Amino acid sequence: MRCLIYAKSSDTQWVKDSFPGLEPYLLKIVNKPLLEYYLDLASLMKIHQVRIASDTSVKEIEKYFGTGSKWGVDISYTLSRPEDNLKSVYLKNLSFCKDTDLIILNGFFFVEYDRNRDACSEVFKNRDSCIELGKRLIFIPQGAALSDMHSDDLDGLLVPREFQDNVSYYKLSMDILINNNKKYVLPGYSNEENAFYGFNFIFPHSCSINKPIMIGSNSRFLEHTTIGPNTIIGDNVIIDQNTDVSDSIILDNTYVGADLEIKQKIFYHNQIISGLSGERIQIQDNMIISQVEQGIMASFFNIFVQRMFSLVMILVQLVPWIILGLPYSLLFRSKRVLYLLDKRGTTIRLLCPEKMRDHLFGRFLLRFCLDKFEGLFLSVIGKLYLVGNHLFPDSAPNRKLTRDLSAYKPGIFSLVDSIVGVEKGYDEFYELEYINNCSTRDNIKILFKSIYNRLIHGK
Amino acid sequence: MNLNYYSKNSVGVLEIGGRLDAYSAPELKSYFDSISSNTTFYIFDLKECEFIDSTGLGTIVACLKSASQNGGDIRLAQLQDKPRMVFDITRAYKIFHIFDDLDAALASYESGFDSF
């Protein structure tokens, strides 16, 4: 059996309006993109080949799902014209659709199923005629044509559920979180009823968390916050101090300000949507709600300040480098290792402080940060930051680590350099901490602390 | 680039193989101009086409324009993953009918595809 998903754009305008910049079929329902539920259903039915046809771009979808190996299915992608109807899409994908049983998931809807019921996986077994459920879910047995369909409720095992506005989206999300969270494979770690936690979320002891709740990865709650009940927090969310959130959805990469009481709302970047009426307002004041910038590092001001500091450091270190550093780097070429410059695995060979520590002369140079001199030029031309993520040596574990980070913009100096007594093996923690909290002011602090640590502690 | 033309059921099928880039695109245009008197309905079979750049895509669009002016059409069959990305980012998929099967593309002319 195969599955054709027709991700048409005609019924997704409300998603584009409410959640600008988001690919509608990647809209998260309880922290999981809609299309992922489709793929879960395909997996449940032991379908191994899925084709996603879209009348807009499949770029974002393809970027997220890739070949589908993570879900145990082979995904192929195709494009159709916006005016194509289902029959046209079927014909355009005839090679994929013929010679096998086929399920078509037609457009933007949610399909209710229960992964714990075996009958769900065999609902189409031994059926020899075309079946449609509300024109959304269509079964075509091998050899049959896309016609002569008859409606069938399939004993309620699969139920297409429409959600065509913010209110129905809110209701659907809450319904799954509160009443039906066992029916689906939901993201996050769960060792207690009605609670799902992602990776690396940070909360102080003064924070109160109430179930049912779902918290995404890399989220951070500050002092005296109350989160839940009936709350869905996405990935990379920051909730500032003294804020209460209940019966609400905070979508990915959103900052929620301090001293707020949020109830029955959907937050997305700088948009607040009422879960009850669907009304939507856009907030211009970044103190209340805003998009979490995955890189202050990428801001113009930050880059400008960093380059200026790099130039100053070059001027200060130029003479010592020519007299001491240059001869050392020429004599001890083995003290260089490859470092990862970005997530794609681009590398550069630079002096390695760990190796330089083996030698008295090397330790002396380290005190004056002369190992950083070559990197300063890279900072000026924009290949490296002066202060950024830790510059990891090229190795398989480090490649994985940098890929998994939400942002990796390495700097000559990093948060780890500014801390004395860093716990080994917690690289990811420090990097996430930096990514979530860095600002230009913090970068300057990190720079001076790192230089001080080198000079005084020889770190 | 390899070009092979044949006619099936009054539809001209042009197989395009290899790379369709700035270097080879003029060859496609002049070849298409030379066959355009045969018929007005075409299928470009891209099964063996491994790369299309913006110039190549521009040439296919020019061929489509030329066919349309004569009341015809060009439909694409068996578009591979890498060239598909070019159609995706340039949104060229909005002006072409793209089929994963050559027979289905041929059938679309016979059955009056637009009436679907």
Interface residues (C-beta under 8 A of the other chain):
Chain A: D55 S57 V58 K59 S76 Y77 T78 L79 S80 R81 P82 N85 K87 S88 L91 K92 N93 L94 S95 F96
Chain B: L79 D81 R84 M85 F87 D88 I89 R91 Y93 K94 I95 F96 H97 I98 F99 D100 D101 D103 A104 A107 S108 F113 F116
